[in-house]
Amino acid sequence: MTRPPTAAQRRVIDAADPVTGRLRGTRAQLDALVQRGLAFRHPRPPHDHFLTPEGHRVRQGITQAPGPAGAPDAPASTGVFAARTGGEPDPPPSGPARRREVHSAWQGLLELRRMTNPDGSVDRPCGWERTHLVRAAALALEAAGHRPAGPDEAGYRVRETPQPEAVAVYEPDGEALRTCAATLEAAGWQVSEHREPRTGTRYLLASPRRA
């Protein structure tokens, strides 16, 4: 489990611009947030730092210190948010708290697109997504309400591939697979359907659209 942010890191996160997620802090503080996946350094001058989708989630108070026993909607952990890629042996519990987490992370990702795409576009993936392909595609699917595969239940699975800038999405139900394709296309991904030559298993190959 990832450790929650320190008190000093929380102060930097809480002081971020509420719209853009722009951060102010010492170089050590900002570097620590980058290492934890809660912030990123903008590639263009003046190289300001901004919250990632996980950082936005923390700022909005979804990650909290453990509350009293029996408190409603208490999160299962205080770790950094991760979208469901499908097939996790110990997935987070579903429910209203999880849906709020996913919605917040998706809104943070859209803001990240607006801030980092040269034209401010939110309809195509940004640089962060291109370096976190599986997490980005999984977030788009989970945010749209698709069901990830569980230990004993069917659903989508997002996996790495040998191809650069491409992920594979598996879903045993053909109609659900086509719906996943439509969701990813709407989120700015190029999608094509394939079959594994040895097993005949159908899957999607998805890559972030550049234009």
Order of alpha helices (4+ residues) and beta strands (2+ residues): alpha-alpha-beta-beta-alpha-alpha-alpha-alpha-beta-beta-alpha-beta-beta
